[in-house]
Structures are given as C-alpha cells and as structure tokens.
C-alpha cells in the first residue's frame, strides 16, 4: 500500500491526520495481510527468546513470561503470546493482526511490541524439535509444555529432518513484560491500598494512551480494566487490540464477533444497537473504566444480566459513584455516559481535566450528600452541553437547560427494590430503619451491623444512599417532607 493509498484510506474512514503523528492504517485494508505484518512489525530470531513460565491463556494459545536478548542490548523481560499448534491460515492471520496494530503505536501508556516470530529457523536442515525448543530456552520438565507453547507438536522422528509442516512452525508475538498484570485483578488484590491521587494518576495514564490512539485515528472498541496492564511504577498501559473490527455484514454482531462477545457492560448504546464505534464510544468505555478503578475492580452493574444492563441504560440508569469517589470524578463519568455521543468529552479534554485535579488535590472531595454543583474544572468541556450534577440512578438531561429528573422513592422497600437489594428489606425493618430519612443517615458501619456482609452489596447500598439523600434534599427545598 502506497503512502497516498494510506492517506486516502484514512480520510475515507473519517480520520483527519494529526500533524507530526502517524495515522493508523487498518491491516484489513491490505490485499495481503502478511504485508502489514512485514511493514509494521520486526521479525525476531527465536534463539534470542528464553521462555520461562506460562502466565496465562488467550484465545489463540498460552501467554508466557520470558527474556529477550537483543543485539547490543542487555536482556529484557517480555511476555510471549503463542499460537497453539494445528492452526489454519485464518487463525494465523487473525493472531498476527494484533501485532500489525500494536506495531504502529509508540506511547508510554500503550503496550509496546518488541516483535514477532513468523519464519522458520534454518539451521542447515531444520533442527530436531527438541533442539529447536532448547534453542528457544525450553528444557527439562517444561519441554512438553514448551512444544505446545510454540506450536510444534510433531516430532522429528515422524517428519524426518526436513522443515516442519506450516501449521507446526512457531508463531509468537513478543511484547514488553508488565509486572502487575491486568488492572482489574491488581486493584482487587490491593483493595483500599492507594490514595485518590494515585488512582487519578492511573486514570490520567489511561486517558493519555487513549488520546494518542484517538489522534492516530484508532478506535479500540474493547477498553476495560481487564485490558489495561500495570507496571511496577503504577504506569497503566492500554493493551488487547484483538477485537474484530469487521461487523458491518453480521446481523448478530451486536453481541458476537470473530474475536468473541462484545463487552456489553463497557460498550456505548449506539455501538451495541447500531455498531457505531468511534472515539466517542471509547469515551463511554473509559467512563466505565473510571468506575472500575474507583471501586477497586468491582464488576460494573454487579449481577445484572446483559439484557438488563442494555434496558437500564436505555431508560437512563447510570452507575452510582463508588464509595468514597470524589465528586469531580463521578461527574466526569456521567459526562462520558451521555446518551448523545457528541456530548461526551474528547480524550484531550479528559487529560486536561485530570491534570487540573492532580495539581489541585483539594478539589478531590469525596462524594456525599448535598454536593450537587458541577465542578468548575468541567467547564473545560463545552458550556453549551448539559451541566451534569452528582446524581446516580437517574435519567440524564437530554438537552441544555432540562431539569434533572430525581428518582422518587416512597418507601425503604421501594428504594431497595430499585437497587436490587430487596433481600435485605427485613434486615432494615428489624433494625429500625423503616423510613427513608433514617436510612439516609446510615454509615457503612450501620450497613454492616444489620447483616450486609458482602462488600459489593455494602458498596452498592452506600453509593445509592447519595441518590436518596439528594432526593430528600430536593424535596425539602420544594417544601415537602418525607
């Protein structure tokens, strides 16, 4: 593909190049996908790779940790994605497609591609399988596992001294090793261990990486905490570029793709319903990632089914602020979850906003009753857009100036039903919390004392109390009493 063809393809896809920044080129636009692999990746000699252990499994095969020896450089830690043996050409093409994407990016908050292994190694005659694995750093007890990791399941005795069949040749993607693994698991393992500034720093890094991707014209489509990796310095790196982008001809693609199911809980409404993916739909997903970070890896929408999530969002439901989440951050989440995608913030604005919060830590007040005024830093978005307030489980305003629609709870039972916690109704009654006013005064310790032992349920109840307090305040301002 010539540079002119790349430029034309970029404009046709609606991407305007940013001066000084390379524009992303979709590997699917190449007539021969292997050309994209050759153009955007670097071939690595497998003899320079030492595989140490299996650390996970992906759609195409196992993921291992190891070391890469580069010419003139010291060994570096790497993660090695492997394509399992017996693959067909399409599986090989889909596997390497992610490398063709990663190889186009260069940013500290994007996972770095070191290279790929795609070509047979020529040692005069192709070495015996055991020697090949020894060369790749696999010996002893891990040899059998190593054969599967590298995809060579045929013995030299069965195939003789010639080259292995194409479907048995090692195929690998080698990326930088990120010590702390996926963000969601990392946060769950360290629940409550970080300061708000540290969490905001993580969010800022993710937003910076997404700004870079948006500037290149790339739409991620699968942004979630599970697809963010965290290194030893708490630097977050966007990863997992494997979700299929070819959806147009598949009527079922709202739920499934060749890469698996579309992540409903993280996906914008227009992307679910009409397959309209854009940087704006990535912004919606970023809001969910914010919620995951501030809740230390809690599952978005808890135990709700995917269908219930879709219906609730359509009805105007939005996730409440996680327990202790600063007002300004929940307001930013609500901006990301605007139904009208053109009203969502650009990643440039998100980075700028988070920078302001980091420079002014006193602005990171915890969420609580009565905080209903929009944070001043949110003016960096667009003064003509709806001015969101800190309200959860509500219908967001559809146009500027529309009054916020507060949920109306008439009883404790009604409130518990609305957050799907009705199983605790008798516990509230037995403890004397039989009015909305008494419930609104509850603390986290009070919630524990009445028998709510599950941390996820405690957080959901405490988060929803913010909405209840706002309802009571709103009614008092109108002269009503509950």
CORTA-V371722 format. One record per helix or strand of 3 or more residues. SS is the DSSP state (a for helix, b for strand). FROM is the first residue (numbers start at 1). TO is the last residue. If there is no record, write none. Layout:
ss=SS from=FROM to=TO
ss=SS from=FROM to=TO
//
This chain:
ss=a from=3 to=12
ss=a from=27 to=29
ss=a from=33 to=40
ss=a from=46 to=48
ss=b from=49 to=57
ss=b from=62 to=68
ss=b from=76 to=82
ss=a from=89 to=102
ss=b from=113 to=117
ss=a from=129 to=135
ss=a from=140 to=150
ss=a from=156 to=159
ss=a from=166 to=168
ss=b from=172 to=176
ss=a from=183 to=189
ss=a from=196 to=216
ss=a from=225 to=227
ss=b from=228 to=230
ss=b from=236 to=238
ss=a from=264 to=266
ss=a from=269 to=274
ss=a from=279 to=294
ss=a from=306 to=314
ss=a from=327 to=336
ss=a from=341 to=343
ss=a from=347 to=359
ss=a from=361 to=363
ss=a from=376 to=380
ss=a from=412 to=418
ss=a from=422 to=430
ss=a from=436 to=440
ss=a from=444 to=449
ss=a from=455 to=478
//
